[in-house]
Amino acid sequence: NDEAEKVYDYILTQNPEFVSAFTNKGFLELQKGHSDKAKEYYEKALSYDPDDRQALMNMAGWYVFNKQYNKTEEYLEMVLKKHPGDAQASDLLQKIKALLSQKSL
């Protein structure tokens, strides 16, 4: 992971708007337990490309990690609006909706 982080940092010095580098750095931060820093990277990625599937999915994952399921649902719906038929997003959205309906009972 340290080596990957160095590569992403280098990429961002060459192209400071490279969405995948921000998305991947966010994922690495989340793995290290740095939730707030991960969210900052995901937000940065989405500021450059609000339609990027992986950045949207990672942000949805961030909300799952932080047990904010209503926001998870919002991001998954954005993924499906921009990428219809995405099986991973559709599956996760069904699970989140089931979880939310159980909580409201």
C-alpha positions in Angstrom: 0.0 0.0 0.0 2.9 2.4 0.7 4.2 1.9 -2.8 0.8 2.4 -4.3 0.4 5.6 -2.4 3.7 6.9 -3.7 2.6 6.1 -7.3 -0.7 7.9 -6.8 1.1 10.9 -5.3 3.4 11.0 -8.3 0.5 10.7 -10.7 -1.2 13.7 -9.0 2.0 15.8 -9.4 1.8 15.1 -13.1 -2.0 15.4 -13.4 -3.6 17.0 -10.4 -7.1 16.3 -11.6 -6.6 12.5 -12.1 -9.8 11.1 -10.7 -8.7 7.5 -10.3 -5.7 8.5 -8.2 -7.9 10.4 -5.8 -10.4 7.6 -5.7 -7.6 5.0 -5.0 -5.9 7.3 -2.4 -9.3 7.5 -0.6 -9.6 3.7 -0.6 -6.1 3.4 0.9 -6.9 6.0 3.6 -10.1 4.1 4.5 -8.1 0.9 4.8 -5.8 2.7 7.3 -8.8 3.8 9.3 -8.6 7.4 8.2 -12.3 7.8 7.4 -12.3 11.7 7.1 -9.3 11.8 4.9 -10.8 9.1 2.7 -14.0 11.1 2.3 -11.9 14.2 1.3 -10.2 12.2 -1.5 -13.6 10.9 -2.7 -15.1 14.4 -2.7 -12.1 15.7 -4.6 -12.4 12.9 -7.2 -16.1 13.7 -7.6 -15.5 17.4 -7.9 -13.5 16.7 -11.1 -15.8 14.0 -12.5 -19.2 13.7 -10.7 -20.1 10.8 -13.0 -17.1 8.6 -12.2 -18.6 5.2 -11.3 -15.8 4.1 -9.0 -15.7 7.3 -7.1 -19.4 7.2 -6.6 -19.2 3.5 -5.5 -16.4 4.3 -3.1 -18.4 7.2 -1.6 -21.3 4.9 -1.2 -19.0 2.4 0.5 -17.8 5.2 2.8 -21.3 5.9 3.9 -21.8 2.2 4.6 -18.6 2.2 6.6 -20.0 5.1 8.6 -23.5 3.5 8.9 -25.1 6.4 7.1 -27.4 4.2 5.0 -29.7 6.9 3.6 -26.7 8.7 2.1 -25.5 5.3 0.8 -28.8 4.9 -1.0 -28.5 8.4 -2.6 -25.0 7.6 -4.0 -26.1 4.2 -5.3 -29.1 5.8 -7.0 -26.6 8.3 -8.6 -24.5 5.4 -9.9 -27.6 3.7 -11.4 -28.8 6.9 -13.0 -25.4 7.5 -14.6 -24.6 3.8 -15.2 -27.9 1.9 -15.7 -27.7 -1.8 -15.3 -24.7 -1.7 -12.9 -25.1 -5.1 -11.2 -22.9 -4.2 -8.2 -24.7 -1.0 -7.5 -28.1 -2.6 -8.0 -27.3 -5.5 -5.6 -26.0 -3.2 -2.9 -29.0 -0.8 -3.3 -31.4 -3.7 -2.8 -29.6 -4.7 0.4 -29.5 -1.1 1.7 -33.2 -0.7 1.0 -34.0 -3.9 2.9 -31.9 -2.8 5.8 -33.6 0.6 5.9 -37.1 -1.0 5.7 -36.2 -3.3 8.7 -35.0 -0.3 10.7 -38.3 1.5 10.1 -40.4 -1.4 11.4 
